[in-house]
Structure formats: C-alpha cells, structure tokens
C-alpha cells in the first residue's frame, strides 16, 4: 500500500513538473531542464516571477501563501513542483479526514 502511495505521489510530482514546463513554454520562456536554476540563468526576474505565481494559482487551482515566498522554493522547476504538490496535499487533508474517518 505504501509503495502505491509513493508511486502515486511520484507520478503526480512528474505530472506537475511536465505541466510547469508547458507553463514556461506558454510564457515564451525556454527552460533547459527541471534542474536549471531559474534565477542564476536569468530566466526568472521579478516581473516573470509575479507572472509565474499568477499562472501557478490559475493552472493548479492552488494558492501560494506568503510563507512560500522564499527564493529557494522557486529556484528550479523541481522545487516549484514540490511546493505545488505540498500545497495540493495540504488542501486535501481536511477532505481526507472527513471522508476517510482519519483523525488528527
């Protein structure tokens, strides 16, 4: 069962990375790889970061909270995907506890 959960989380993480790559393409930004440092490479600047945040909230139906505004969270596609996955999982927890009878 735990292997299935890990596999599902990894599959979702990979899907988020792919969707982020597409998002950057739609913003007319070429990112060589999911590990590319978006700031050091000059891909992200303050204006593009604001646009990216808006697009993330729209495309992933998740909110990026103020405590998430650390440069490290947006350093590369992999870190952004991890942030989004964490946010999505947090939003599911209350639903799971109600539906599945899990207690906190």
Secondary structure, DSSP 8 states (H G I E B T S, - for coil): -HHHHHHHHHHHHHHHHHHHHHHHHHTT---S-TTS-TTTTTS--HHHHHHHHHHHHHHS-----GGG--GGGGSSHHHHHHHHHHHHHHHHHHHHHHHH----
